[in-house]
Amino acid sequence: MARFTRSIFKRFLRDQQGVTLVEYGIALMLATTVGAFSLMSLGDTVSAKIVDAGQFF
């Protein structure tokens, strides 16, 4: 069992696809977080502009 575990661990360390997948996951999470905070901060401003435009017409 120890030999099997070591071989899987060595193969995991050599495999670079897992690292790339993790990097893409982190980048996606960061972009989603930045987008969500941007929309939340701009939401009040956009809402006010839409109300002003509605009152104009």
Buried (B, 14 or more C-beta within 10 A) or exposed (E): EEEEEEEEEEEEEEEEEEEEEEEEEEEEEEEEEEEEEEEEEEEEEEEEEEEEEEEEE
